[in-house]
Amino acid sequence: MERQAFDHLCELARLTLAKEELGEFERKFERLLEFVEQVQRYTPQSSGPPLTLVDKVELRRDAPLSFDWPEDMVHDYRVPMVIDFEGGG
Amino acid sequence: MKELLTQTAWELLGPIESGDVDHTELQELQFEFAKWIDGKLNAFITWDEKVEPQEWDLPLAHEGPRCLHRMPYAVKDIFATRGLQSTAGSRILEGYVPPYDATCVRLLRHEKNHLMGKTNLDEFAMGSSGEMSAYGPARNPWSLDHVPGGSSSGSAVAVAACQCFVALGTDTGGSVRQPASFCGVVGYRPSYGLISRYGLIAYASSCDQAGIFARSALDVALTMNTIAKPDGLDSTCRAEPLDYVAEVQREMHWNKLRVGVIKQFLDPQAIEAPVLANFRASLDTLAGAGAEIVELDFPLADYCLPAYYIIVSAECSSNLARYDGIRFGVQGEEPDLLARYLGVRSRGFGAEVKRRILLGTYVLSAGYYKAYYDRARRVRGDIRASLDDMFRRVDVLATPTSPTLPFKFGERLEDPVLMYMSDLCTVFVNLAGTAGINIPNGFGERDGVRLPTGLQLVCAPHRDAVLLRVACQFEQLTGWRYTPPQWVAEALAM
């Protein structure tokens, strides 16, 4: 893989690699790509498991429901507002 | 009293219920020994120091199937535990304390079991040797120079080295069965959906499944009675009430059992000689008891590992996108948002995690999606169909659990593909969403050291009760009984 393409991949994955780890990283990554390319040698018969079941799901109407909390399940915490994290609240 | 720590949970259940063994004393003794011996093993990342409330001493009103209760246990540090650090073996989650318990932890707590602590693992469960932990590797109690397997390395070590009676792990591609084989204990991965994944830090959601380490198949059944329950908090959970203990104790008719053997997993080029010899001896035992051995062809065996690594890498690149230095664990200092993402993720993730995120990003990218991810998904469909076909002809499949004996630290780090080959015999189970169990079946010699091997049994999806019954009866056939490594037994006697 060319360096430019590799850099673009890192950007998409929100990762940066230090210069000293780059060489070893590229070498091992190339090895992985060669390995997974083996799937190209086989022609699958199936269409694979479905990626989504949305067409089979009947959605109920939005309505408040009571939820049967297990007695010992914790439900007494609140997630702080994001604004609190930033010291603005 | 220390000799109690070498027993099985089943053996201690009666004395604990009758009060002959004080569960608080047992827990204190277990905690003290586990902490002391961990200086050599590094099986734990975090200890649970809290004292249980006094009402735990009140007798339990028990109805229904027998459950694991009042037993010291441990969980892989990938399960959320309320008030206790949960790192997933990664620096990026260092200091992260969840405000809730994973469902299976909650269920174990409900039965007043004592949590010893959180066990070591390969970072985000990505690894086959335990060497990818950001907290240093756990060590195999049978030889401290050899790896314990992974990714649930610490849980396997903890059960093998008398640090707890039962431990939970997760099995995405063999991460319970393979370390169980390397450490000489029972390791069980249930069918997909049988144990709730709520509170389990996600790696590859379509393959992730909580699993159990124990010292006998009966202890596995006892734990299943405790945690395999329906859960409205996990839409993929398909557990139905079943008494696994009663199921494994039902009479076994060996002459009605058909055991399938996949010929591709008998290749001496791929499977080390001592592993193969012990596997053939196990088949002889099964055949001697009356089981019919059926040889099966699985041409897709060569494609399981590449398809598996494409699928799990794709899922991990998506699941791990949430670690942004804002919501969980380590917080970044950078004032710019994108710089913060990049900084925290690059410092927080280890090399193997980065590799898989990059591979996942690559196989999902617009130009390569069809050639990699979509094709791997379709290969997975064919693997499932092939297994369905096999299970029309046999009741269970038998394979070696790991193609090799435990190897030395550093031996496979330079070549990621060689490391991935450790999962050769296990990943097809995860791709098919079915169940598998490792049962210790002997020892072999490597580097002048005696190291454990394991037999893997696999069943059709949701036929777990049959699988556990066969495993339990196989233990009885061979007379196998858990014994700790000699130095651990000597440490207990001190």
Interface residues (C-beta under 8 A of the other chain):
Chain A: L9 C10 L12 A13 R14 L15 T16 L17 A18 E21 F25 K28 F29 R31 L32 L33 F35 V36 E37 Q38 V39 Q40 R41 Y42 P44 Q45 S46 S47 G48 P49 L51 F67 D68 P70 D72 M73 V74 Y77 V79 F85
Chain B: R82 P99 Y100 D101 R106 R109 H110 S206 G232 L300 D302 Y303 L305 P306 A307 Y309 I310 S317 A321 D324 I326 Y341 L342 G343 R345 S346 F349 A351 K354 R355 I357 L358 L359 G360 T361 Y362 V363 S365 A371 Y372 D374 R375 A376 R377 R378 V379 R380 G381 D382 R384 A385 D415 P416 V417 Y420
